Amino acid sequence: MASIVPLDNATFIRPSTFYINGFYNMPHARYYYIFFCFVYAVTVLGNSFIMGTIYLARTLHTAKYIAVFNLALSDLCGSSALIPKYIDMFLFENQYISYEDCLANMFFVFLFMTLQSLTLLALAFDRVIAICFPLRYHTIVTKTTMTLIIGVMWLFSVSIIAVLAALITRLSFCRSTTVDSYFCDHGPIFRLACNDNSLNYIMAAVCTAVVLYIPLTLIAVSYVCIGIALCKISHGAARMKALKTCTSHLILVAMFYLPIIGICMAAVTTYLHPNTRIINSIITQTIPSMLNPIIYTLKTEEVLQSIKILFKRIKVNSAMEESVKTITKN
């Protein structure tokens, strides 16, 4: 049943539910959903581990790791906004979602995607200052500065995505309410409207530029600056050491941006089967969140050292507790 909401002289028709269509006759889709149960479990464990390590290790209480903590938080919340609902809808066939829940789902999925992108930009800022202005790094990139940057990112992200979702409420849905996607995706929903959706189209273009193209362009410019600075370093060993500090970030950037932009370009230049688009999109949104903490653990010497110190501390504390228990018994 659709509800009719009068506003001034206009009549808005809002459906009570949307139907999330998902795959089109895809064989063995159930195994695909079960795979994402595993992805979500690893994502929760990995990002919680990184956040816990940063919180407990005093050596990681730096400006850079404030941004890394925020990236892990965004990865964890982004996957939590998408995967559990995705599994519930398709593994247990609860594909109807209420109008209000749909808007909430849209808001949180896009909010954390935006935060992931902007946090990668913040980490690029950290690297470009560290390599191009090493003597001024600790005066420019302070914990206060990074906290302020992260705070502004959250405020900006919440504001722009709230506007994106709120503009859906001005649309009437008097025809189909079947969403050709795997979640309450903005584009497939506003295209279902039977009144003017030009403002939604403009907002979608603005958000795509803000979330994807502008951050990626600024990250690319930052690495051009880093490349120029590295060429000025005379010693090859020093150059490799400086470059090594960027490898984790470069891998994260490649994993996050390249698949999304590849899908966008493929959709514009050629026909993509809906199932192909859905598989590529959800893998793009979930696999980087699972791999980010693994990459930071294996590729970052500071994190590895902090983990070793924390494990040694846990062993010492356990040994002391056992000694106390033995003495108490005797």
C-alpha positions, -999 to 999 in steps of 0.1 A, spaced: 0 0 0 13 35 -9 5 65 13 -5 98 -2 12 128 16 -2 162 7 23 190 7 12 225 -4 -6 218 -38 15 187 -46 7 151 -38 36 127 -30 30 90 -33 53 71 -9 53 33 -10 51 15 24 78 -9 12 104 -13 -16 113 -47 -31 151 -52 -34 155 -73 -65 190 -86 -62 202 -112 -87 184 -123 -118 180 -161 -118 216 -167 -107 224 -204 -100 239 -213 -66 235 -177 -53 231 -192 -18 268 -200 -17 276 -165 -26 256 -152 4 273 -177 27 307 -164 14 297 -129 26 290 -143 60 327 -153 61 337 -119 47 318 -101 74 332 -122 102 368 -115 90 360 -78 86 347 -75 121 376 -94 137 403 -77 116 391 -41 121 383 -47 158 419 -61 162 434 -30 145 413 -6 165 422 -24 197 459 -24 189 459 13 182 440 20 214 463 -2 236 497 6 220 510 40 232 535 40 203 506 42 179 490 72 196 500 95 167 483 117 141 487 91 114 471 63 135 441 85 144 433 84 106 440 46 105 417 41 134 390 61 116 395 40 85 391 8 105 359 22 121 345 33 87 353 -2 73 337 -19 102 305 3 102 303 3 64 303 -35 62 278 -36 92 255 -13 73 255 -35 42 263 -72 47 240 -82 76 210 -67 58 221 -81 25 224 -116 40 190 -112 57 173 -101 25 187 -127 1 197 -157 22 165 -156 42 144 -141 14 132 -110 33 135 -87 2 108 -62 12 121 -32 32 100 -4 46 103 31 31 119 45 63 143 16 67 153 19 31 163 56 35 182 47 67 200 19 48 209 42 20 222 69 44 245 46 64 259 27 34 268 59 15 280 77 47 307 51 55 317 48 19 323 86 18 343 84 51 364 56 37 373 77 7 380 109 27 401 90 52 423 77 24 428 113 14 437 123 50 463 95 50 477 108 17 480 143 33 500 126 62 523 109 37 530 140 15 539 161 45 561 133 60 581 129 28 581 164 12 585 184 45 601 159 69 615 185 92 582 202 97 561 170 99 556 170 137 546 207 137 521 204 108 506 169 113 498 170 150 472 149 168 450 180 172 453 187 134 443 152 124 415 151 150 401 183 135 405 169 99 386 137 109 359 158 127 354 180 96 352 149 74 325 134 96 305 166 96 308 171 59 300 134 51 269 134 74 256 166 58 260 157 22 247 122 25 217 134 46 208 158 18 212 130 -7 188 107 12 164 136 22 159 145 -15 143 111 -21 114 122 1 103 147 -25 97 119 -51 65 101 -59 66 64 -66 34 57 -86 47 29 -108 72 2 -98 88 -1 -63 112 -28 -74 148 -17 -68 173 -33 -93 201 -34 -69 214 -54 -38 206 -26 -12 186 7 -12 208 22 -38 203 59 -46 204 57 -84 180 28 -89 155 43 -64 153 79 -78 150 66 -113 117 48 -102 101 82 -95 72 94 -117 78 131 -109 108 154 -117 140 138 -104 165 162 -120 176 175 -86 184 139 -74 204 133 -106 224 165 -99 230 155 -63 241 120 -74 267 136 -98 279 159 -70 283 131 -45 301 109 -71 326 137 -77 330 145 -40 333 108 -29 354 94 -58 369 117 -84 380 147 -63 397 126 -35 414 103 -61 426 133 -81 441 149 -49 457 116 -39 472 113 -74 486 149 -71 500 141 -36 519 111 -50 533 132 -79 546 156 -52 560 125 -33 576 112 -65 593 146 -71 606 147 -35 619 111 -37 638 119 -69 657 146 -50 669 121 -24 704 112 -33 707 79 -14 689 49 -29 684 33 5 668 64 20 645 67 -11 634 31 -7 628 35 30 606 66 23 587 48 -5 581 18 18 561 39 42 537 46 13 531 10 1 503 2 25 484 34 16 489 28 -21 475 -7 -19 444 6 0 439 33 -26 441 9 -55 417 -16 -39 392 11 -30 391 33 -61 401 12 -91 373 -14 -90 346 13 -84 359 35 -112 363 4 -135 326 -5 -129 315 31 -137 335 32 -169 323 -2 -180 287 8 -173 291 39 -195 311 22 -224 294 -12 -226 264 -33 -215 268 -49 -181 245 -77 -171 227 -68 -138 242 -98 -121 277 -88 -131 272 -53 -119 258 -64 -86 287 -90 -80 314 -64 -89 298 -37 -68 293 -56 -36 328 -71 -38 342 -36 -43 323 -24 -12 332 -53 11 365 -69 2 387 -38 8 371 -34 43 381 -70 50 417 -67 36 426 -33 49 435 -44 85 454 -74 71 475 -51 49 482 -27 77 492 -56 100 515 -72 75 529 -42 56 534 -17 84 564 -22 107 551 0 134 519 -20 138 538 -53 137 562 -41 165 533 -28 186 515 -62 183 546 -80 194 550 -57 224 513 -62 233 516 -100 232 548 -99 253 529 -77 278 500 -101 279 525 -131 285 542 -112 313 509 -103 330 497 -139 326 529 -152 342 527 -127 370 491 -137 377 501 -174 378 529 -166 402 505 -147 425 480 -176 424 508 -201 433 521 -179 462 485 -175 475 479 -213 474 511 -220 493 
